[in-house]
Amino acid sequence: MQNSNASSQIDLRRLRHLGYITGFQIPPNTCGPGLTLFHYGKIIVGNATLGENCTLFPSVLIGKKTSTGRSANIGNNVYICSGTKIIGDITIGDNVTIGQNCVIVKDIPSDSVVVTDSRQLRYLK
């Protein structure tokens, strides 16, 4: 038992070191197959669930609203552009594209495109 615990601590240290080098902080077993990460840059994924074939650009944050809350559930084939913040226990459907610098705090239905201007969030279908 102790060897298994020591081994998991070494793996955790390696994962943290790799996150420091690459700028990606993604816990194990949170992403489905086909995850694509573009460029070096800060990508932080809390205890979220990402579906298959998701694409994340730099400066993406997926996190909790409160310290005891949960993170988002993100569907399949989701494309998240740079600077996007997804906060709270929300659901993002399948085949969604989220534009640059959006702050998402509400559920997004499947087959949507979300963009923002300085005044409001818009859903385009």
C-alpha positions, 0 to 999 in steps of 0.5 A: 500500500505504501508503494502505491501511495508513494507512486501516486505522490510522484505522479502528482508531482510530475503532473504539477511540474508538467503543468508549470512547464506547459501552462496547462492545469488539467486534472486527470480523467476530466477530458474525453478523447480528442482534446486539442490544446493550441499554443502555450498559455494558461489553461486552467480546468477545475473539476469540470467534465469535458466531452469528446473532441473539445478544443481549448485556446490559451487563457481559458479558465473553467472553474467553480463559483464557490470553494465548495461548488462544482465546475461545468459539464461541457459536451462534445465538439465544443470550441472555446476561444482565448480568454473565455471564463466558464464559471460555476455548475453549468452545462454547455451542450454539444457542438457549441462554439464560444468566442473570445473573452466571453464570461459564461455563467449560465447554461448554453444549449447544444448547437449554439455559437456564443459571442460577446460585445461590450454590452451583452452576450449573444447566442447565434444559431 
